[in-house]
Amino acid sequence: MQQLNFPSYSFRFKNKENKPAIFDDIRKKFVILQPEEWVRQHCLQFLMNEKKYPKSHINVEKKLTINQLTKRYDIVVFNTDGSIFLIVECKAPNITINQQVFDQIARYNLSLNATYLMVTNGLNHYYCEMDLANERYNFLESLPNYNNL
């Protein structure tokens, strides 16, 4: 798999149905290793190891309904009160992060109301803080660490 713009992490791998699989610490199972999954797993490790977000506050690939359409978010981090702190949208490294990707995560956030958004393709990472009063997002250099919340 391609080298990403994250710190180096160690992962568990195995073959599943004759395809490479990677262990997901959050879902507690092996998942087929696709380029987007490679980015997702690095991002999860980044959130837990670098930003110190508790594993128990992280959810991966759950369904949500927007305008009667079923969608799936990549990663959500919850606050201790159950509200949503962060939504992460992961793309494969060959996918360019463009306005469509930001529109996608903004649509998700209409129903999730997260404080922060992160968009990554593993090579480029973008962080935003929501300005809900003015219905816009402000770009940040990085996400806050968990202990700074």
Contacts in CASP RR format, 6 or more apart in sequence:
PFRMAT RR
TARGET T0000
AUTHOR 0000-0000-0000
METHOD contacts of the structure
MODEL  1
MQQLNFPSYSFRFKNKENKPAIFDDIRKKFVILQPEEWVRQHCLQFLMNE
KKYPKSHINVEKKLTINQLTKRYDIVVFNTDGSIFLIVECKAPNITINQQ
VFDQIARYNLSLNATYLMVTNGLNHYYCEMDLANERYNFLESLPNYNNL
1 33 0 8 1.000
1 35 0 8 1.000
1 38 0 8 1.000
2 35 0 8 1.000
2 38 0 8 1.000
2 93 0 8 1.000
4 38 0 8 1.000
4 39 0 8 1.000
4 42 0 8 1.000
4 93 0 8 1.000
4 122 0 8 1.000
4 123 0 8 1.000
5 122 0 8 1.000
5 123 0 8 1.000
5 124 0 8 1.000
5 125 0 8 1.000
6 42 0 8 1.000
6 43 0 8 1.000
6 45 0 8 1.000
6 46 0 8 1.000
6 122 0 8 1.000
7 45 0 8 1.000
7 46 0 8 1.000
7 49 0 8 1.000
7 50 0 8 1.000
9 41 0 8 1.000
9 42 0 8 1.000
9 45 0 8 1.000
9 49 0 8 1.000
11 22 0 8 1.000
11 23 0 8 1.000
11 41 0 8 1.000
12 22 0 8 1.000
12 23 0 8 1.000
12 30 0 8 1.000
13 20 0 8 1.000
13 21 0 8 1.000
13 22 0 8 1.000
13 23 0 8 1.000
13 33 0 8 1.000
14 20 0 8 1.000
14 21 0 8 1.000
14 23 0 8 1.000
14 30 0 8 1.000
15 21 0 8 1.000
16 30 0 8 1.000
16 32 0 8 1.000
17 32 0 8 1.000
19 32 0 8 1.000
19 33 0 8 1.000
20 32 0 8 1.000
20 33 0 8 1.000
21 30 0 8 1.000
21 31 0 8 1.000
21 32 0 8 1.000
21 33 0 8 1.000
22 30 0 8 1.000
22 31 0 8 1.000
22 33 0 8 1.000
22 37 0 8 1.000
22 38 0 8 1.000
22 41 0 8 1.000
23 29 0 8 1.000
23 30 0 8 1.000
23 31 0 8 1.000
24 30 0 8 1.000
24 31 0 8 1.000
24 41 0 8 1.000
24 44 0 8 1.000
24 60 0 8 1.000
25 44 0 8 1.000
25 48 0 8 1.000
25 55 0 8 1.000
26 44 0 8 1.000
26 55 0 8 1.000
26 58 0 8 1.000
26 59 0 8 1.000
26 60 0 8 1.000
27 60 0 8 1.000
27 61 0 8 1.000
31 37 0 8 1.000
34 92 0 8 1.000
35 92 0 8 1.000
35 93 0 8 1.000
35 94 0 8 1.000
36 90 0 8 1.000
36 91 0 8 1.000
36 92 0 8 1.000
38 92 0 8 1.000
38 93 0 8 1.000
39 90 0 8 1.000
39 91 0 8 1.000
39 92 0 8 1.000
39 93 0 8 1.000
39 120 0 8 1.000
39 121 0 8 1.000
39 122 0 8 1.000
40 60 0 8 1.000
40 74 0 8 1.000
40 75 0 8 1.000
40 90 0 8 1.000
42 122 0 8 1.000
43 74 0 8 1.000
43 75 0 8 1.000
43 88 0 8 1.000
43 90 0 8 1.000
43 118 0 8 1.000
43 120 0 8 1.000
43 122 0 8 1.000
44 58 0 8 1.000
44 60 0 8 1.000
44 75 0 8 1.000
47 53 0 8 1.000
47 58 0 8 1.000
47 75 0 8 1.000
47 77 0 8 1.000
47 86 0 8 1.000
47 88 0 8 1.000
48 54 0 8 1.000
48 55 0 8 1.000
48 58 0 8 1.000
51 143 0 8 1.000
51 144 0 8 1.000
51 145 0 8 1.000
51 146 0 8 1.000
52 145 0 8 1.000
52 146 0 8 1.000
52 147 0 8 1.000
53 77 0 8 1.000
53 86 0 8 1.000
53 146 0 8 1.000
54 146 0 8 1.000
57 77 0 8 1.000
57 78 0 8 1.000
57 79 0 8 1.000
57 80 0 8 1.000
57 85 0 8 1.000
58 75 0 8 1.000
58 76 0 8 1.000
58 77 0 8 1.000
58 78 0 8 1.000
59 75 0 8 1.000
59 76 0 8 1.000
59 77 0 8 1.000
59 78 0 8 1.000
60 74 0 8 1.000
60 75 0 8 1.000
61 72 0 8 1.000
61 73 0 8 1.000
61 74 0 8 1.000
62 72 0 8 1.000
62 73 0 8 1.000
62 76 0 8 1.000
63 70 0 8 1.000
63 71 0 8 1.000
63 72 0 8 1.000
64 70 0 8 1.000
64 71 0 8 1.000
64 72 0 8 1.000
64 73 0 8 1.000
64 108 0 8 1.000
64 111 0 8 1.000
64 112 0 8 1.000
65 71 0 8 1.000
65 111 0 8 1.000
66 107 0 8 1.000
66 108 0 8 1.000
66 110 0 8 1.000
66 111 0 8 1.000
71 107 0 8 1.000
71 108 0 8 1.000
73 87 0 8 1.000
73 88 0 8 1.000
73 89 0 8 1.000
73 108 0 8 1.000
73 112 0 8 1.000
74 88 0 8 1.000
74 89 0 8 1.000
74 90 0 8 1.000
75 86 0 8 1.000
75 87 0 8 1.000
75 88 0 8 1.000
75 90 0 8 1.000
76 84 0 8 1.000
76 86 0 8 1.000
76 87 0 8 1.000
76 88 0 8 1.000
76 112 0 8 1.000
76 114 0 8 1.000
77 84 0 8 1.000
77 85 0 8 1.000
77 86 0 8 1.000
77 88 0 8 1.000
78 84 0 8 1.000
78 85 0 8 1.000
79 85 0 8 1.000
79 149 0 8 1.000
83 113 0 8 1.000
84 112 0 8 1.000
84 113 0 8 1.000
84 114 0 8 1.000
84 115 0 8 1.000
85 114 0 8 1.000
85 115 0 8 1.000
85 116 0 8 1.000
85 149 0 8 1.000
86 114 0 8 1.000
86 115 0 8 1.000
86 116 0 8 1.000
86 117 0 8 1.000
86 118 0 8 1.000
86 143 0 8 1.000
87 105 0 8 1.000
87 108 0 8 1.000
87 109 0 8 1.000
87 112 0 8 1.000
87 114 0 8 1.000
87 116 0 8 1.000
87 117 0 8 1.000
87 118 0 8 1.000
88 117 0 8 1.000
88 118 0 8 1.000
88 119 0 8 1.000
88 120 0 8 1.000
89 101 0 8 1.000
89 104 0 8 1.000
89 105 0 8 1.000
89 108 0 8 1.000
89 117 0 8 1.000
89 118 0 8 1.000
89 119 0 8 1.000
89 120 0 8 1.000
90 120 0 8 1.000
90 121 0 8 1.000
90 122 0 8 1.000
91 97 0 8 1.000
91 101 0 8 1.000
91 119 0 8 1.000
91 120 0 8 1.000
91 121 0 8 1.000
91 122 0 8 1.000
92 121 0 8 1.000
93 121 0 8 1.000
93 122 0 8 1.000
93 123 0 8 1.000
94 121 0 8 1.000
95 101 0 8 1.000
95 121 0 8 1.000
96 121 0 8 1.000
97 119 0 8 1.000
97 120 0 8 1.000
97 121 0 8 1.000
97 124 0 8 1.000
97 126 0 8 1.000
101 119 0 8 1.000
102 119 0 8 1.000
102 126 0 8 1.000
105 117 0 8 1.000
105 119 0 8 1.000
106 117 0 8 1.000
106 137 0 8 1.000
109 117 0 8 1.000
109 130 0 8 1.000
113 130 0 8 1.000
113 132 0 8 1.000
114 130 0 8 1.000
115 129 0 8 1.000
115 130 0 8 1.000
116 127 0 8 1.000
116 128 0 8 1.000
116 129 0 8 1.000
116 130 0 8 1.000
116 140 0 8 1.000
116 143 0 8 1.000
116 144 0 8 1.000
117 127 0 8 1.000
117 128 0 8 1.000
117 130 0 8 1.000
117 137 0 8 1.000
118 125 0 8 1.000
118 126 0 8 1.000
118 127 0 8 1.000
118 128 0 8 1.000
118 143 0 8 1.000
119 125 0 8 1.000
119 126 0 8 1.000
119 128 0 8 1.000
120 126 0 8 1.000
126 139 0 8 1.000
127 139 0 8 1.000
127 140 0 8 1.000
127 141 0 8 1.000
127 142 0 8 1.000
127 143 0 8 1.000
128 137 0 8 1.000
128 138 0 8 1.000
128 139 0 8 1.000
128 140 0 8 1.000
129 137 0 8 1.000
129 138 0 8 1.000
129 140 0 8 1.000
130 137 0 8 1.000
131 137 0 8 1.000
131 138 0 8 1.000
END
